Each structure stands twice: as C-alpha cells, then as structure tokens.
Amino acid sequence: MKFETVNPATGERLQSYPFLSEGELQDALAEASAASARWRATPIAERAVPMRRAGEVLRTRRDEFAAIIATEMGKLVREARGEIEKCAWVCEYYADEAARMLGDEEVATDASRSYVAYQPLGVVLAIMPWNFPFWQAFRFAAPGVMAGNCGLLKHAPNVPRCALAIEEVFTQAGFPRGVFRSLFIDTEQTGRIIDDPRVRGVTLTGSEAAGRKVAQRAGAALKKVVLELGGSDPFIVLEDADLDLAVSTAVTARYMNAGQSCIAAKRFIVTRGIADEFLARFKAGVEHLRPGDPMQESTTLAPMARADLRDGLHAQVRDSLSKGALAVTGCEPLAGPGWYYAPSILDRVTPGVRAYEEELFGPVAIVIRVEDESEAVRVANGSRYGLGGSVWTRDAARGERVARGLESGMTFVNGLVKSDPRLPFGGVKASGFGRECSSHGIREFTNVKTVWIR
C-alpha cells in the first residue's frame, strides 16, 4: 500500500507518494524531539502568534485547500470550504483561550501555596482518517501545539495532498521546524513510532478495529492515548417533534459528506404515531439529493471516498434486505464513473440485522419504529457505540431529560450533532475515550502536575 491520490468522482489516479525510508523516519523523530525541548519552553503568548497566523493562512488559501479536499476524497467543495473555515476558527480559538485554559489552578490546602499546573507531554503522534482530512488534523493540532507539544501526523493513505497542505500551513505560519510534520508511513512504521520513547502520546480518529490495535500498542508502551472511533448515532423523533425541522435536519445529518461521518445521524428512531409521516417526508427530501461532480455548486450528494468502502456498504445493505429490512429508496450503487451510492433508506430494521447492529458509513439511513420515549431510549442505548445523538421534541424539558438518559459523549436537543471548539468532543463505550476541543481537549496531552510549597 502507498499514499495515493485517486479522484473518487472519476476513479482517476492522480499522484502517488512513497513511504519514508527508515533513515528519513528516524531523522523526523529526532527533529521533533529536539523541537519539543524548545517549544515547550516557549511562552504561550509566543506560541499564539503563529497559531493565529495559521488561521489567516487557512482563510487566505481556503479555495485552494477546498479543491484539494474535493478532488482527493470527494467532499462537496462548498462543504470543504466550510471545513477550512472551521480549521481557521479552531486555530484562532486556542490562540485566544490557551493561556486561560492552561493557567495554574490555585488550590487551598495545608501548604503555604499549592496549585495544579498543566505542562506539555512532548511529541504526540496523530493517526487521522480521510473523511474530514483538514478538520480532524487541526482538531488535534491546534490545542496540542498550543499546549506546548509537537505533532507528528500519520494521515490516511488516500489523502496525501491534504497531509502535505496541512504541513504547509504550519510552515507558512512560521512555526519552528519540527513542531508539526506530516509523515508518509506504513502500519509497521506507525507501530514503531508508538513504541519509541521520544513519543509521549497517541491520538487516533478512525475505526473501532484500528482503535483497539492502537490502544493495545500504546498501552504496552505506557503511552497516553485518545481514541475517537465509530458511531451509530441515534436521531430520536418523538411524537411532539416539529417534523418540518426534524426532517430537514435529518437529510443534512445523514447525507452530508455522503454519510461518511462518525457523528452523522445513522439510526432514525421514530415513535409509531408519526413514523409513516416522518418517513414519507424524509423520503421526499432524500430523493431530491443530486449526485454529481463535487466541484459543482449544484451537486448535493458526493461520491464515497473509495471503491472498497462503497462495496462494503452495499454488502451490509444487501445482507440487511435479505434479513427482512425494507428498501424505501435507493439501496444500490449508481452506474457510471466514480464511487457513487444512491441516497438510501431502510425501514423495518430490527435486531439481528446488520444495519441494526453495525455502523453504516455511507449514504444509507435506517428507520427503527418504537412505541414511546422509554423504548426510544432503550433502543438508542442498545448500540455498542456511544458517540453522539439527537432528540427531537417541542418540549425542551422533555428533550433534556431524554438527552441526559442517552449513553453518549454528546447529545443535542432539536439540533444537528456537530463538533465545536468550545465544547468537548468524544464518546463512550466502543466509540472510544478521551476528549478533543474545549479546555478538556487541550489538557488531554498535558502532565496535570501538583505543586505543593511550604
């Protein structure tokens, strides 16, 4: 396997990149280790100067970077522009807030003075996926680097141009050499980096299977690890919901980025009294989606990122249909070039069916009908995943009650589940552990040190 750019809209192979040699990898580790000693000693106010400039670089080069995303992993170019804007936001947010978040916390004890200090761990390896190729890298890098750590990015093999562009942002912004570097490395090399004592932490956004392997390797090396893994987010629609709002949001929540998002709504859990009406409106909205060239503003459904991902999704759909699920619309690959899959809905999905038990990472929604709120919560919590979820009701108090009862890292009432630099992002159960964003995220890769003075 190699790092290779292939256009998902056409299947055209554009460019490939070799893995680093062992000598090149060792040079990169030595450079990061040396940079770490200097960067951790740099005052936060000085770290903030290039971080703010990184936000400026992202905004200045927004259209260029968005085109790379669209060409390399197939995201709609307007969605890609939004992704770049969000990256600029997270850089600016941590440039402004890091000093407050990492300030010493005074604690009254029997000492003359005692406090908690937050100090950087050192070099952190980030293993990132392709579906939000800029945002997920910056979601780690902005807080991690502002905390005084250095970052090594092992990106997904199908987004090498994005990986290089991210490194360019840090270089152009004026960060010292070695503070952030993208590495084209294979699985074996990645494992050796995790083992290397110069690397003090690992963060991974990816599949549950990848998370288990990385956690095992990092645990053996006694390294701090943060995992943001898969999700099968419930979208609970209660009988008193505003259906116009719920349906319009449902289409976006499921089919944005061709459904290739860990926090996409995946299980639409609807009370029986409104299930038929919800499904009819949902189907109408889904059938208005238009697949096409992601660089065209008129396109509303992107291709899937790789052929194997589309094939795997279709296998899940076929198996679910054979076990009794009903095809409401779509449920097949689209003919022609590129890796498009029809926007799809499965109804009457029940326990034991693959679509019920597994994460569907693509433009396929499943509808699960329940009797009442209590059953909705039980079904939502019946998944082994626990990343995000949403609740739809006109009664805010009821929505909050249901939200607090869901086993998830994030729950939204009458709103689209999304990441926000100001709020902690992460999951429970098989969706991983640790948090990104907010003060919780910036402190993940710090030494939380007690200082006691008499």
LOTI-403109 format. One record per residue (C-alpha): residue in one letter; x, y, z. Coordinates in nm, 3 decimals, padded with zeros to 5 digits. Layout:
# residues N
r: a xx: X yy: Y zz: Z
...
This chain:
# residues 454
r: m xx: 00.000 yy: 00.000 zz: 00.000
r: k xx: 00.117 yy: 00.355 zz: -00.071
r: f xx: -00.013 yy: 00.707 zz: -00.028
r: e xx: -00.207 yy: 00.775 zz: -00.344
r: t xx: -00.444 yy: 01.043 zz: -00.472
r: v xx: -00.741 yy: 00.896 zz: -00.659
r: n xx: -01.036 yy: 01.114 zz: -00.760
r: p xx: -01.349 yy: 00.949 zz: -00.613
r: a xx: -01.573 yy: 01.123 zz: -00.868
r: t xx: -01.393 yy: 00.966 zz: -01.164
r: g xx: -01.169 yy: 00.686 zz: -01.034
r: e xx: -00.869 yy: 00.857 zz: -01.196
r: r xx: -00.534 yy: 00.801 zz: -01.027
r: l xx: -00.359 yy: 01.136 zz: -00.998
r: q xx: -00.043 yy: 01.101 zz: -00.793
r: s xx: 00.137 yy: 00.864 zz: -00.556
r: y xx: 00.394 yy: 00.913 zz: -00.282
r: p xx: 00.646 yy: 00.664 zz: -00.138
r: f xx: 00.673 yy: 00.578 zz: 00.229
r: l xx: 00.959 yy: 00.729 zz: 00.426
r: s xx: 01.276 yy: 00.525 zz: 00.447
r: e xx: 01.390 yy: 00.415 zz: 00.791
r: g xx: 01.658 yy: 00.681 zz: 00.788
r: e xx: 01.411 yy: 00.953 zz: 00.695
r: l xx: 01.175 yy: 00.840 zz: 00.971
r: q xx: 01.450 yy: 00.847 zz: 01.234
r: d xx: 01.552 yy: 01.194 zz: 01.119
r: a xx: 01.191 yy: 01.313 zz: 01.158
r: l xx: 01.167 yy: 01.170 zz: 01.510
r: a xx: 01.498 yy: 01.328 zz: 01.611
r: e xx: 01.388 yy: 01.664 zz: 01.470
r: a xx: 01.055 yy: 01.652 zz: 01.656
r: s xx: 01.224 yy: 01.553 zz: 01.980
r: a xx: 01.473 yy: 01.840 zz: 01.954
r: a xx: 01.197 yy: 02.087 zz: 01.865
r: s xx: 00.989 yy: 01.968 zz: 02.161
r: a xx: 01.250 yy: 02.078 zz: 02.414
r: r xx: 01.249 yy: 02.431 zz: 02.269
r: w xx: 00.876 yy: 02.460 zz: 02.201
r: r xx: 00.764 yy: 02.356 zz: 02.549
r: a xx: 00.979 yy: 02.638 zz: 02.689
r: t xx: 00.819 yy: 02.895 zz: 02.457
r: p xx: 00.567 yy: 03.115 zz: 02.643
r: i xx: 00.204 yy: 03.058 zz: 02.547
r: a xx: 00.170 yy: 03.414 zz: 02.422
r: e xx: 00.453 yy: 03.350 zz: 02.176
r: r xx: 00.303 yy: 03.017 zz: 02.066
r: a xx: -00.020 yy: 03.202 zz: 01.990
r: v xx: 00.142 yy: 03.427 zz: 01.728
r: p xx: 00.199 yy: 03.158 zz: 01.461
r: m xx: -00.124 yy: 02.983 zz: 01.560
r: r xx: -00.325 yy: 03.296 zz: 01.477
r: r xx: -00.126 yy: 03.324 zz: 01.156
r: a xx: -00.220 yy: 02.965 zz: 01.072
r: g xx: -00.585 yy: 03.072 zz: 01.083
r: e xx: -00.503 yy: 03.355 zz: 00.843
r: v xx: -00.322 yy: 03.117 zz: 00.605
r: l xx: -00.621 yy: 02.882 zz: 00.604
r: r xx: -00.863 yy: 03.161 zz: 00.518
r: t xx: -00.634 yy: 03.308 zz: 00.252
r: r xx: -00.589 yy: 02.971 zz: 00.083
r: r xx: -00.939 yy: 02.841 zz: 00.156
r: d xx: -01.050 yy: 02.780 zz: -00.203
r: e xx: -00.721 yy: 02.612 zz: -00.293
r: f xx: -00.740 yy: 02.374 zz: 00.003
r: a xx: -01.111 yy: 02.306 zz: -00.054
r: a xx: -01.036 yy: 02.199 zz: -00.411
r: i xx: -00.772 yy: 01.956 zz: -00.283
r: i xx: -01.024 yy: 01.801 zz: -00.042
r: a xx: -01.290 yy: 01.772 zz: -00.313
r: t xx: -01.051 yy: 01.615 zz: -00.562
r: e xx: -00.882 yy: 01.381 zz: -00.317
r: m xx: -01.166 yy: 01.242 zz: -00.103
r: g xx: -01.477 yy: 01.360 zz: -00.287
r: k xx: -01.631 yy: 01.606 zz: -00.042
r: l xx: -01.861 yy: 01.868 zz: -00.194
r: v xx: -01.647 yy: 02.176 zz: -00.249
r: r xx: -01.883 yy: 02.401 zz: -00.055
r: e xx: -01.866 yy: 02.160 zz: 00.240
r: a xx: -01.487 yy: 02.160 zz: 00.203
r: r xx: -01.477 yy: 02.540 zz: 00.221
r: g xx: -01.673 yy: 02.517 zz: 00.546
r: e xx: -01.423 yy: 02.264 zz: 00.677
r: i xx: -01.133 yy: 02.501 zz: 00.611
r: e xx: -01.317 yy: 02.789 zz: 00.780
r: k xx: -01.369 yy: 02.568 zz: 01.084
r: c xx: -00.999 yy: 02.488 zz: 01.096
r: a xx: -00.921 yy: 02.860 zz: 01.095
r: w xx: -01.169 yy: 02.904 zz: 01.381
r: v xx: -01.008 yy: 02.634 zz: 01.597
r: c xx: -00.663 yy: 02.788 zz: 01.545
r: e xx: -00.789 yy: 03.131 zz: 01.647
r: y xx: -00.990 yy: 02.991 zz: 01.938
r: y xx: -00.694 yy: 02.821 zz: 02.100
r: a xx: -00.462 yy: 03.111 zz: 02.026
r: d xx: -00.705 yy: 03.326 zz: 02.227
r: e xx: -00.800 yy: 03.080 zz: 02.502
r: a xx: -00.500 yy: 02.855 zz: 02.568
r: a xx: -00.345 yy: 03.080 zz: 02.832
r: r xx: -00.666 yy: 03.079 zz: 03.034
r: m xx: -00.720 yy: 02.704 zz: 02.992
r: l xx: -00.365 yy: 02.612 zz: 03.090
r: g xx: -00.317 yy: 02.862 zz: 03.370
r: d xx: -00.216 yy: 02.737 zz: 03.713
r: e xx: -00.514 yy: 02.645 zz: 03.931
r: e xx: -00.468 yy: 02.751 zz: 04.290
r: v xx: -00.597 yy: 02.503 zz: 04.550
r: a xx: -00.629 yy: 02.580 zz: 04.921
r: t xx: -00.452 yy: 02.307 zz: 05.124
r: d xx: -00.223 yy: 02.284 zz: 05.429
r: a xx: 00.061 yy: 02.424 zz: 05.215
r: s xx: 00.169 yy: 02.785 zz: 05.202
r: r xx: 00.075 yy: 02.758 zz: 04.838
r: s xx: -00.044 yy: 02.468 zz: 04.625
r: y xx: -00.166 yy: 02.457 zz: 04.271
r: v xx: -00.221 yy: 02.241 zz: 03.965
r: a xx: -00.002 yy: 02.309 zz: 03.661
r: y xx: -00.066 yy: 02.185 zz: 03.306
r: q xx: 00.261 yy: 02.106 zz: 03.129
r: p xx: 00.314 yy: 01.955 zz: 02.781
r: l xx: 00.395 yy: 01.587 zz: 02.744
r: g xx: 00.619 yy: 01.625 zz: 02.437
r: v xx: 00.586 yy: 01.466 zz: 02.093
r: v xx: 00.239 yy: 01.331 zz: 02.010
r: l xx: 00.154 yy: 01.103 zz: 01.717
r: a xx: -00.181 yy: 01.177 zz: 01.549
r: i xx: -00.331 yy: 00.899 zz: 01.332
r: m xx: -00.607 yy: 01.064 zz: 01.133
r: p xx: -00.875 yy: 00.949 zz: 00.883
r: w xx: -00.973 yy: 01.079 zz: 00.541
r: n xx: -01.334 yy: 01.191 zz: 00.587
r: f xx: -01.259 yy: 01.536 zz: 00.734
r: p xx: -00.896 yy: 01.547 zz: 00.628
r: f xx: -00.818 yy: 01.901 zz: 00.748
r: w xx: -01.056 yy: 01.941 zz: 01.040
r: q xx: -00.965 yy: 01.625 zz: 01.225
r: a xx: -00.595 yy: 01.707 zz: 01.197
r: f xx: -00.642 yy: 02.064 zz: 01.320
r: r xx: -00.883 yy: 01.950 zz: 01.591
r: f xx: -00.581 yy: 01.777 zz: 01.744
r: a xx: -00.305 yy: 02.009 zz: 01.629
r: a xx: -00.441 yy: 02.346 zz: 01.742
r: p xx: -00.487 yy: 02.254 zz: 02.110
r: g xx: -00.194 yy: 02.011 zz: 02.115
r: v xx: 00.059 yy: 02.254 zz: 01.974
r: m xx: -00.073 yy: 02.545 zz: 02.183
r: a xx: -00.026 yy: 02.324 zz: 02.491
r: g xx: 00.344 yy: 02.307 zz: 02.401
r: n xx: 00.351 yy: 01.966 zz: 02.233
r: c xx: 00.492 yy: 01.880 zz: 01.890
r: g xx: 00.277 yy: 01.688 zz: 01.644
r: l xx: 00.354 yy: 01.406 zz: 01.401
r: l xx: 00.067 yy: 01.341 zz: 01.161
r: k xx: 00.017 yy: 00.996 zz: 01.011
r: h xx: -00.269 yy: 01.070 zz: 00.774
r: a xx: -00.488 yy: 00.828 zz: 00.578
r: p xx: -00.315 yy: 00.688 zz: 00.265
r: n xx: -00.578 yy: 00.831 zz: 00.028
r: v xx: -00.531 yy: 01.197 zz: 00.128
r: p xx: -00.158 yy: 01.267 zz: 00.086
r: r xx: -00.206 yy: 01.609 zz: -00.073
r: c xx: -00.416 yy: 01.714 zz: 00.225
r: a xx: -00.141 yy: 01.593 zz: 00.459
r: l xx: 00.120 yy: 01.796 zz: 00.273
r: a xx: -00.104 yy: 02.102 zz: 00.265
r: i xx: -00.159 yy: 02.087 zz: 00.642
r: e xx: 00.216 yy: 02.081 zz: 00.697
r: e xx: 00.247 yy: 02.377 zz: 00.459
r: v xx: 00.007 yy: 02.576 zz: 00.677
r: f xx: 00.231 yy: 02.531 zz: 00.982
r: t xx: 00.542 yy: 02.618 zz: 00.781
r: q xx: 00.387 yy: 02.926 zz: 00.623
r: a xx: 00.251 yy: 03.039 zz: 00.960
r: g xx: 00.606 yy: 03.048 zz: 01.098
r: f xx: 00.612 yy: 02.758 zz: 01.343
r: p xx: 00.966 yy: 02.640 zz: 01.422
r: r xx: 01.087 yy: 02.342 zz: 01.220
r: g xx: 00.989 yy: 02.014 zz: 01.381
r: v xx: 00.684 yy: 02.143 zz: 01.571
r: f xx: 00.449 yy: 01.981 zz: 01.319
r: r xx: 00.528 yy: 01.728 zz: 01.048
r: s xx: 00.327 yy: 01.500 zz: 00.816
r: l xx: 00.474 yy: 01.152 zz: 00.775
r: f xx: 00.406 yy: 00.910 zz: 00.489
r: i xx: 00.450 yy: 00.585 zz: 00.683
r: d xx: 00.303 yy: 00.236 zz: 00.676
r: t xx: 00.138 yy: 00.037 zz: 00.956
r: e xx: 00.461 yy: -00.123 zz: 01.072
r: q xx: 00.640 yy: 00.212 zz: 01.090
r: t xx: 00.344 yy: 00.358 zz: 01.280
r: g xx: 00.374 yy: 00.085 zz: 01.540
r: r xx: 00.743 yy: 00.158 zz: 01.587
r: i xx: 00.670 yy: 00.527 zz: 01.641
r: i xx: 00.419 yy: 00.436 zz: 01.913
r: d xx: 00.689 yy: 00.226 zz: 02.079
r: d xx: 00.956 yy: 00.498 zz: 02.053
r: p xx: 01.028 yy: 00.663 zz: 02.391
r: r xx: 01.063 yy: 01.003 zz: 02.223
r: v xx: 00.688 yy: 00.994 zz: 02.152
r: r xx: 00.477 yy: 01.059 zz: 02.463
r: g xx: 00.120 yy: 01.023 zz: 02.340
r: v xx: -00.103 yy: 00.897 zz: 02.061
r: t xx: -00.437 yy: 01.021 zz: 01.933
r: l xx: -00.643 yy: 00.833 zz: 01.676
r: t xx: -00.963 yy: 00.910 zz: 01.495
r: g xx: -01.078 yy: 00.608 zz: 01.299
r: s xx: -01.249 yy: 00.272 zz: 01.312
r: e xx: -01.321 yy: 00.068 zz: 01.619
r: a xx: -01.083 yy: -00.204 zz: 01.493
r: a xx: -00.799 yy: 00.043 zz: 01.443
r: g xx: -00.866 yy: 00.193 zz: 01.784
r: r xx: -00.834 yy: -00.142 zz: 01.957
r: k xx: -00.498 yy: -00.210 zz: 01.789
r: v xx: -00.357 yy: 00.134 zz: 01.868
r: a xx: -00.482 yy: 00.124 zz: 02.227
r: q xx: -00.318 yy: -00.215 zz: 02.277
r: r xx: 00.013 yy: -00.095 zz: 02.133
r: a xx: 00.007 yy: 00.234 zz: 02.323
r: g xx: -00.092 yy: 00.058 zz: 02.644
r: a xx: 00.203 yy: -00.179 zz: 02.614
r: a xx: 00.428 yy: 00.126 zz: 02.579
r: l xx: 00.252 yy: 00.307 zz: 02.866
r: k xx: 00.157 yy: 00.600 zz: 02.642
r: k xx: -00.135 yy: 00.836 zz: 02.690
r: v xx: -00.391 yy: 00.772 zz: 02.415
r: v xx: -00.710 yy: 00.944 zz: 02.299
r: l xx: -00.948 yy: 00.750 zz: 02.073
r: e xx: -01.239 yy: 00.889 zz: 01.871
r: l xx: -01.385 yy: 00.585 zz: 01.700
r: g xx: -01.701 yy: 00.484 zz: 01.519
r: g xx: -02.053 yy: 00.589 zz: 01.595
r: s xx: -02.406 yy: 00.481 zz: 01.524
r: d xx: -02.575 yy: 00.799 zz: 01.637
r: p xx: -02.946 yy: 00.785 zz: 01.721
r: f xx: -03.179 yy: 01.053 zz: 01.585
r: i xx: -03.483 yy: 01.021 zz: 01.813
r: v xx: -03.806 yy: 01.173 zz: 01.681
r: l xx: -04.081 yy: 01.187 zz: 01.944
r: e xx: -04.448 yy: 01.235 zz: 01.865
r: d xx: -04.444 yy: 01.604 zz: 01.965
r: a xx: -04.150 yy: 01.693 zz: 01.740
r: d xx: -04.153 yy: 01.977 zz: 01.488
r: l xx: -04.149 yy: 01.749 zz: 01.185
r: d xx: -04.054 yy: 02.020 zz: 00.937
r: l xx: -03.740 yy: 02.096 zz: 01.136
r: a xx: -03.667 yy: 01.732 zz: 01.217
r: v xx: -03.696 yy: 01.614 zz: 00.856
r: s xx: -03.494 yy: 01.895 zz: 00.702
r: t xx: -03.219 yy: 01.840 zz: 00.958
r: a xx: -03.238 yy: 01.462 zz: 00.913
r: v xx: -03.146 yy: 01.489 zz: 00.546
r: t xx: -02.841 yy: 01.701 zz: 00.626
r: a xx: -02.747 yy: 01.496 zz: 00.931
r: r xx: -02.737 yy: 01.171 zz: 00.735
r: y xx: -02.618 yy: 01.262 zz: 00.385
r: m xx: -02.368 yy: 01.543 zz: 00.440
r: n xx: -02.024 yy: 01.422 zz: 00.327
r: a xx: -02.206 yy: 01.128 zz: 00.163
r: g xx: -02.288 yy: 01.000 zz: 00.511
r: q xx: -01.920 yy: 00.943 zz: 00.584
r: s xx: -01.904 yy: 01.096 zz: 00.928
r: c xx: -01.865 yy: 00.941 zz: 01.270
r: i xx: -02.128 yy: 01.181 zz: 01.407
r: a xx: -02.371 yy: 01.150 zz: 01.116
r: a xx: -02.722 yy: 01.053 zz: 01.222
r: k xx: -02.744 yy: 00.683 zz: 01.141
r: r xx: -03.037 yy: 00.533 zz: 01.334
r: f xx: -03.365 yy: 00.721 zz: 01.298
r: i xx: -03.568 yy: 00.606 zz: 01.597
r: v xx: -03.924 yy: 00.728 zz: 01.549
r: t xx: -04.236 yy: 00.679 zz: 01.761
r: r xx: -04.502 yy: 00.482 zz: 01.573
r: g xx: -04.769 yy: 00.751 zz: 01.576
r: i xx: -04.564 yy: 00.974 zz: 01.344
r: a xx: -04.337 yy: 00.717 zz: 01.178
r: d xx: -04.525 yy: 00.698 zz: 00.848
r: e xx: -04.546 yy: 01.075 zz: 00.810
r: f xx: -04.181 yy: 01.121 zz: 00.906
r: l xx: -04.072 yy: 00.853 zz: 00.661
r: a xx: -04.276 yy: 00.997 zz: 00.372
r: r xx: -04.128 yy: 01.344 zz: 00.424
r: f xx: -03.780 yy: 01.205 zz: 00.478
r: k xx: -03.801 yy: 01.001 zz: 00.157
r: a xx: -03.908 yy: 01.306 zz: -00.040
r: g xx: -03.614 yy: 01.506 zz: 00.092
r: v xx: -03.366 yy: 01.228 zz: 00.021
r: e xx: -03.489 yy: 01.183 zz: -00.334
r: h xx: -03.416 yy: 01.550 zz: -00.405
r: l xx: -03.044 yy: 01.489 zz: -00.349
r: r xx: -02.845 yy: 01.507 zz: -00.669
r: p xx: -02.515 yy: 01.318 zz: -00.713
r: g xx: -02.254 yy: 01.473 zz: -00.936
r: d xx: -01.917 yy: 01.642 zz: -00.963
r: p xx: -01.827 yy: 01.761 zz: -00.610
r: m xx: -01.664 yy: 02.070 zz: -00.761
r: q xx: -02.003 yy: 02.187 zz: -00.894
r: e xx: -02.214 yy: 02.401 zz: -00.662
r: s xx: -02.534 yy: 02.233 zz: -00.783
r: t xx: -02.425 yy: 01.888 zz: -00.662
r: t xx: -02.588 yy: 01.783 zz: -00.335
r: l xx: -02.457 yy: 01.427 zz: -00.294
r: a xx: -02.086 yy: 01.349 zz: -00.301
r: p xx: -01.928 yy: 01.022 zz: -00.409
r: m xx: -01.795 yy: 00.783 zz: -00.149
r: a xx: -01.423 yy: 00.814 zz: -00.092
r: r xx: -01.309 yy: 00.472 zz: -00.214
r: a xx: -01.440 yy: 00.178 zz: -00.414
r: d xx: -01.386 yy: -00.069 zz: -00.128
r: l xx: -01.593 yy: 00.149 zz: 00.106
r: r xx: -01.883 yy: 00.152 zz: -00.140
r: d xx: -01.858 yy: -00.224 zz: -00.188
r: g xx: -01.857 yy: -00.283 zz: 00.186
r: l xx: -02.160 yy: -00.059 zz: 00.239
r: h xx: -02.355 yy: -00.237 zz: -00.034
r: a xx: -02.275 yy: -00.574 zz: 00.122
r: q xx: -02.425 yy: -00.451 zz: 00.451
r: v xx: -02.736 yy: -00.328 zz: 00.269
r: r xx: -02.784 yy: -00.649 zz: 00.071
r: d xx: -02.750 yy: -00.863 zz: 00.380
r: s xx: -02.995 yy: -00.642 zz: 00.572
r: l xx: -03.251 yy: -00.669 zz: 00.294
r: s xx: -03.215 yy: -01.047 zz: 00.294
r: k xx: -03.294 yy: -01.046 zz: 00.669
r: g xx: -03.620 yy: -00.853 zz: 00.629
r: a xx: -03.535 yy: -00.483 zz: 00.611
r: l xx: -03.735 yy: -00.290 zz: 00.350
r: a xx: -03.581 yy: -00.069 zz: 00.083
r: v xx: -03.765 yy: 00.263 zz: 00.086
r: t xx: -03.542 yy: 00.427 zz: -00.173
r: g xx: -03.200 yy: 00.373 zz: -00.328
r: c xx: -03.004 yy: 00.082 zz: -00.182
r: e xx: -02.772 yy: 00.029 zz: -00.478
r: p xx: -02.454 yy: 00.170 zz: -00.631
r: l xx: -02.503 yy: 00.422 zz: -00.909
r: a xx: -02.385 yy: 00.335 zz: -01.259
r: g xx: -02.108 yy: 00.530 zz: -01.426
r: p xx: -01.763 yy: 00.652 zz: -01.327
r: g xx: -01.674 yy: 00.726 zz: -00.969
r: w xx: -01.785 yy: 00.568 zz: -00.643
r: y xx: -02.139 yy: 00.697 zz: -00.603
r: y xx: -02.403 yy: 00.522 zz: -00.396
r: a xx: -02.771 yy: 00.612 zz: -00.423
r: p xx: -02.903 yy: 00.802 zz: -00.120
r: s xx: -03.087 yy: 00.525 zz: 00.058
r: i xx: -03.335 yy: 00.447 zz: 00.338
r: l xx: -03.400 yy: 00.112 zz: 00.502
r: d xx: -03.722 yy: 00.070 zz: 00.701
r: r xx: -03.839 yy: -00.202 zz: 00.940
r: v xx: -03.484 yy: -00.260 zz: 01.061
r: t xx: -03.484 yy: -00.496 zz: 01.359
r: p xx: -03.230 yy: -00.651 zz: 01.598
r: g xx: -03.005 yy: -00.909 zz: 01.439
r: v xx: -02.996 yy: -00.729 zz: 01.104
r: r xx: -02.652 yy: -00.596 zz: 01.006
r: a xx: -02.787 yy: -00.245 zz: 00.953
r: y xx: -02.920 yy: -00.252 zz: 01.309
r: e xx: -02.602 yy: -00.384 zz: 01.470
r: e xx: -02.326 yy: -00.221 zz: 01.262
r: e xx: -02.221 yy: 00.131 zz: 01.170
r: l xx: -02.320 yy: 00.219 zz: 00.812
r: f xx: -02.051 yy: 00.461 zz: 00.691
r: g xx: -02.217 yy: 00.600 zz: 00.382
r: p xx: -02.542 yy: 00.748 zz: 00.248
r: v xx: -02.781 yy: 00.492 zz: 00.398
r: a xx: -03.031 yy: 00.574 zz: 00.674
r: i xx: -03.216 yy: 00.317 zz: 00.881
r: v xx: -03.556 yy: 00.371 zz: 01.041
r: i xx: -03.647 yy: 00.194 zz: 01.364
r: r xx: -04.005 yy: 00.226 zz: 01.488
r: v xx: -04.069 yy: 00.236 zz: 01.863
r: e xx: -04.375 yy: 00.266 zz: 02.085
r: d xx: -04.275 yy: 00.553 zz: 02.311
r: e xx: -03.999 yy: 00.760 zz: 02.465
r: s xx: -03.893 yy: 00.485 zz: 02.700
r: e xx: -03.841 yy: 00.236 zz: 02.419
r: a xx: -03.664 yy: 00.502 zz: 02.213
r: v xx: -03.405 yy: 00.550 zz: 02.487
r: r xx: -03.365 yy: 00.176 zz: 02.533
r: v xx: -03.308 yy: 00.120 zz: 02.161
r: a xx: -03.069 yy: 00.415 zz: 02.136
r: n xx: -02.862 yy: 00.281 zz: 02.427
r: g xx: -02.872 yy: -00.072 zz: 02.285
r: s xx: -02.583 yy: 00.007 zz: 02.050
r: r xx: -02.226 yy: -00.073 zz: 02.149
r: y xx: -02.138 yy: 00.277 zz: 02.027
r: g xx: -02.187 yy: 00.598 zz: 02.221
r: l xx: -02.057 yy: 00.898 zz: 02.030
r: g xx: -02.337 yy: 01.146 zz: 01.959
r: g xx: -02.714 yy: 01.160 zz: 01.932
r: s xx: -03.005 yy: 01.396 zz: 01.897
r: v xx: -03.358 yy: 01.425 zz: 02.034
r: w xx: -03.647 yy: 01.598 zz: 01.860
r: t xx: -03.939 yy: 01.729 zz: 02.065
r: r xx: -04.120 yy: 02.059 zz: 02.115
r: d xx: -04.086 yy: 02.015 zz: 02.492
r: a xx: -03.737 yy: 02.136 zz: 02.588
r: a xx: -03.756 yy: 01.985 zz: 02.937
r: r xx: -03.853 yy: 01.650 zz: 02.791
r: g xx: -03.570 yy: 01.674 zz: 02.540
r: e xx: -03.320 yy: 01.745 zz: 02.814
r: r xx: -03.448 yy: 01.451 zz: 03.018
r: v xx: -03.402 yy: 01.215 zz: 02.724
r: a xx: -03.063 yy: 01.367 zz: 02.640
r: r xx: -02.935 yy: 01.303 zz: 02.992
r: g xx: -03.054 yy: 00.943 zz: 02.966
r: l xx: -02.859 yy: 00.864 zz: 02.648
r: e xx: -02.526 yy: 00.684 zz: 02.673
r: s xx: -02.324 yy: 00.916 zz: 02.451
r: g xx: -02.048 yy: 01.172 zz: 02.470
r: m xx: -02.264 yy: 01.439 zz: 02.305
r: t xx: -02.640 yy: 01.482 zz: 02.280
r: f xx: -02.820 yy: 01.765 zz: 02.100
r: v xx: -03.186 yy: 01.860 zz: 02.151
r: n xx: -03.352 yy: 01.990 zz: 01.834
r: g xx: -03.017 yy: 02.043 zz: 01.666
r: l xx: -02.763 yy: 01.885 zz: 01.434
r: v xx: -02.485 yy: 01.697 zz: 01.613
r: k xx: -02.160 yy: 01.879 zz: 01.537
r: s xx: -01.815 yy: 01.947 zz: 01.674
r: d xx: -01.742 yy: 02.287 zz: 01.822
r: p xx: -01.404 yy: 02.411 zz: 01.954
r: r xx: -01.582 yy: 02.540 zz: 02.265
r: l xx: -01.737 yy: 02.204 zz: 02.364
r: p xx: -01.575 yy: 01.869 zz: 02.445
r: f xx: -01.593 yy: 01.613 zz: 02.164
r: g xx: -01.569 yy: 01.238 zz: 02.215
r: g xx: -01.759 yy: 00.925 zz: 02.304
r: v xx: -01.809 yy: 00.633 zz: 02.541
r: k xx: -01.829 yy: 00.257 zz: 02.501
r: a xx: -01.690 yy: 00.138 zz: 02.164
r: s xx: -01.678 yy: 00.498 zz: 02.041
r: g xx: -01.357 yy: 00.549 zz: 02.236
r: f xx: -01.237 yy: 00.764 zz: 02.523
r: g xx: -01.073 yy: 01.097 zz: 02.590
r: r xx: -01.189 yy: 01.431 zz: 02.460
r: e xx: -01.097 yy: 01.680 zz: 02.190
r: c xx: -01.184 yy: 02.051 zz: 02.178
r: s xx: -01.260 yy: 02.285 zz: 02.471
r: s xx: -01.044 yy: 02.301 zz: 02.783
r: h xx: -01.084 yy: 01.924 zz: 02.819
r: g xx: -00.920 yy: 01.868 zz: 02.481
r: i xx: -00.619 yy: 02.093 zz: 02.535
r: r xx: -00.545 yy: 01.925 zz: 02.868
r: e xx: -00.550 yy: 01.568 zz: 02.732
r: f xx: -00.181 yy: 01.573 zz: 02.637
r: t xx: -00.055 yy: 01.760 zz: 02.940
r: n xx: 00.100 yy: 01.649 zz: 03.263
r: v xx: -00.152 yy: 01.752 zz: 03.528
r: k xx: 00.105 yy: 01.833 zz: 03.795
r: t xx: 00.052 yy: 01.905 zz: 04.161
r: v xx: 00.289 yy: 02.168 zz: 04.305
r: w xx: 00.292 yy: 02.198 zz: 04.690
r: i xx: 00.502 yy: 02.466 zz: 04.861
r: r xx: 00.565 yy: 02.537 zz: 05.232
